[in-house]
């Protein structure tokens, strides 16, 4: 498979099947789907009354929060490395 060649990967997230089309490897797509599934189940365990749509939104919010924290940490580390190089 070339870098731009798209493939279809079937994944299961929160007991539903989805077909993901993209250029990432099947292994990567499965990993992402598994992490989303884990996060949805984790949030559901703490908030059993949530409907699936609310659960999906909270999962997205939690995931984006984690992403932004990691991005900030990366920027801080990159800044530290640049200071050491000077």
DRENKOL-259402 format. One line per 5 residues: for each residue x, y, z of N, C-alpha, C. Coordinates in nm, 2 decimals. Layout:
% residues N
X:Y:Z:X:Y:Z:X:Y:Z | ...
***
This chain:
% residues 86
0.09:-0.12:0.00:0.00:0.00:0.00:0.09:0.12:0.00 | 0.06:0.22:-0.09:0.14:0.34:-0.09:0.08:0.44:0.02 | 0.16:0.55:0.04:0.12:0.64:0.15:-0.02:0.70:0.13 | -0.05:0.73:0.00:-0.18:0.80:-0.03:-0.29:0.70:-0.06 | -0.27:0.57:-0.06:-0.37:0.48:-0.10:-0.46:0.45:0.02
-0.59:0.47:-0.01:-0.69:0.45:0.10:-0.73:0.31:0.12 | -0.76:0.27:0.24:-0.81:0.14:0.26:-0.93:0.15:0.36 | -1.01:0.05:0.36:-1.13:0.04:0.45:-1.10:-0.06:0.56 | -1.12:-0.01:0.68:-1.10:-0.09:0.80:-1.23:-0.10:0.88 | -1.27:-0.22:0.92:-1.39:-0.23:1.00:-1.35:-0.24:1.14
-1.41:-0.16:1.23:-1.38:-0.15:1.37:-1.51:-0.16:1.45 | -1.50:-0.19:1.58:-1.61:-0.19:1.67:-1.58:-0.09:1.78 | -1.67:0.00:1.80:-1.66:0.10:1.91:-1.80:0.10:1.98 | -1.79:0.08:2.11:-1.91:0.08:2.19:-2.02:0.00:2.14 | -1.98:-0.13:2.10:-2.08:-0.23:2.04:-2.14:-0.19:1.91
-2.08:-0.10:1.84:-2.13:-0.07:1.70:-2.02:-0.08:1.61 | -2.05:-0.13:1.49:-1.95:-0.15:1.38:-1.94:-0.02:1.29 | -1.82:0.02:1.27:-1.79:0.13:1.18:-1.69:0.09:1.07 | -1.70:0.15:0.96:-1.61:0.13:0.85:-1.53:0.26:0.83 | -1.40:0.25:0.86:-1.32:0.37:0.85:-1.24:0.36:0.73
-1.24:0.47:0.65:-1.16:0.48:0.52:-1.05:0.58:0.54 | -0.93:0.54:0.51:-0.82:0.64:0.53:-0.69:0.58:0.48 | -0.58:0.65:0.50:-0.45:0.61:0.46:-0.37:0.55:0.57 | -0.42:0.55:0.69:-0.34:0.49:0.80:-0.35:0.34:0.79 | -0.25:0.27:0.86:-0.25:0.13:0.85:-0.37:0.07:0.93
-0.40:-0.05:0.90:-0.51:-0.12:0.97:-0.48:-0.12:1.12 | -0.36:-0.15:1.15:-0.32:-0.16:1.29:-0.34:-0.03:1.36 | -0.30:0.08:1.30:-0.32:0.21:1.36:-0.47:0.24:1.38 | -0.55:0.21:1.28:-0.70:0.24:1.29:-0.76:0.16:1.40 | -0.72:0.03:1.41:-0.77:-0.06:1.52:-0.73:-0.01:1.65
-0.60:0.04:1.67:-0.56:0.10:1.79:-0.64:0.22:1.83 | -0.66:0.31:1.74:-0.74:0.43:1.77:-0.88:0.39:1.81 | -0.94:0.30:1.74:-1.08:0.25:1.77:-1.08:0.19:1.91 | -0.98:0.11:1.94:-0.98:0.05:2.07:-0.97:0.15:2.19 | -0.89:0.25:2.16:-0.87:0.36:2.26:-1.00:0.44:2.28
-1.07:0.46:2.17:-1.20:0.53:2.18:-1.30:0.45:2.25 | -1.30:0.32:2.22:-1.39:0.22:2.29:-1.36:0.22:2.44 | -1.24:0.21:2.47:-1.20:0.21:2.62:-1.25:0.34:2.69 | -1.22:0.45:2.62:-1.26:0.58:2.68:-1.41:0.59:2.70 | -1.49:0.55:2.60:-1.63:0.55:2.61:-1.68:0.46:2.72
-1.62:0.34:2.73:-1.66:0.25:2.84:-1.63:0.31:2.98 | -1.51:0.37:2.99:-1.47:0.43:3.11:-1.56:0.54:3.15 | -1.60:0.63:3.06:-1.70:0.74:3.09:-1.83:0.68:3.13 | -1.88:0.58:3.05:-2.00:0.51:3.08:-2.01:0.45:3.22 | -1.90:0.39:3.26:-1.89:0.33:3.39:-1.91:0.43:3.50
-1.87:0.56:3.48:-1.88:0.66:3.58:-2.01:0.74:3.56 | -2.08:0.73:3.45:-2.21:0.80:3.42:-2.30:0.71:3.34 | -2.36:0.61:3.41:-2.44:0.51:3.34:-2.57:0.56:3.28 | -2.61:0.68:3.32:-2.74:0.74:3.27:-2.72:0.80:3.13 | -2.60:0.82:3.09:-2.57:0.90:2.96:-2.62:0.82:2.84
-2.69:0.89:2.75:-2.72:0.82:2.62:-2.60:0.82:2.53 | -2.60:0.75:2.42:-2.48:0.73:2.34:-2.43:0.86:2.28 | -2.52:0.95:2.24:-2.48:1.08:2.18:-2.40:1.16:2.29 | -2.45:1.17:2.41:-2.39:1.24:2.51:-2.25:1.18:2.55 | -2.25:1.05:2.55:-2.13:0.97:2.58:-2.02:1.00:2.48
-2.07:1.00:2.35:-1.97:1.03:2.24:-1.91:1.17:2.25 | -2.00:1.27:2.28:-1.95:1.41:2.30:-1.86:1.42:2.42 | -1.89:1.36:2.53:-1.80:1.36:2.64:-1.67:1.29:2.61 | -1.67:1.19:2.54:-1.55:1.12:2.50:-1.46:1.21:2.41 | -1.53:1.28:2.32:-1.45:1.37:2.23:-1.39:1.49:2.31
-1.47:1.54:2.41:-1.42:1.65:2.49:-1.30:1.60:2.57 | -1.31:1.48:2.64:-1.20:1.43:2.72:-1.08:1.40:2.63 | -1.10:1.35:2.51:-0.99:1.32:2.42:-0.92:1.45:2.38 | -1.00:1.55:2.34:-0.94:1.67:2.30:-0.86:1.74:2.41 | -0.92:1.73:2.53:-0.85:1.79:2.65:-0.71:1.72:2.67
-0.71:1.59:2.66:-0.58:1.51:2.67:-0.49:1.55:2.56 | -0.54:1.57:2.44:-0.45:1.61:2.32:-0.39:1.75:2.35 | -0.47:1.84:2.39:-0.42:1.98:2.42:-0.32:1.98:2.53 | -0.34:1.90:2.63:-0.24:1.89:2.74:-0.10:1.84:2.68 | -0.11:1.73:2.60:0.01:1.67:2.54:0.08:1.77:2.45
0.00:1.85:2.37:0.05:1.94:2.28:0.13:2.05:2.36 | 0.07:2.10:2.47:0.13:2.20:2.55:0.26:2.14:2.61 | 0.26:2.02:2.66:0.38:1.96:2.72:0.49:1.94:2.61 | 0.45:1.91:2.49:0.54:1.90:2.38:0.61:2.03:2.35 | 0.53:2.14:2.35:0.58:2.27:2.32:0.68:2.31:2.43
0.64:2.28:2.55:0.73:2.31:2.67:0.86:2.24:2.65 | 0.86:2.11:2.63:0.98:2.03:2.61:1.06:2.08:2.49 | 1.00:2.11:2.38:1.07:2.16:2.27:1.14:2.29:2.30 | 1.07:2.38:2.38:1.13:2.51:2.42:1.25:2.48:2.51 | 1.24:2.38:2.60:1.35:2.35:2.68:1.47:2.30:2.60
1.45:2.22:2.50:1.55:2.16:2.42:1.62:2.28:2.34 | 1.54:2.37:2.29:1.60:2.48:2.22:1.69:2.57:2.30 | 1.65:2.59:2.43:1.73:2.67:2.52:1.86:2.60:2.55 | 1.86:2.47:2.56:1.98:2.39:2.59:2.08:2.40:2.47 | 2.02:2.40:2.35:2.10:2.41:2.23:2.17:2.55:2.21
2.11:2.65:2.27:2.17:2.79:2.26:2.28:2.81:2.35
***
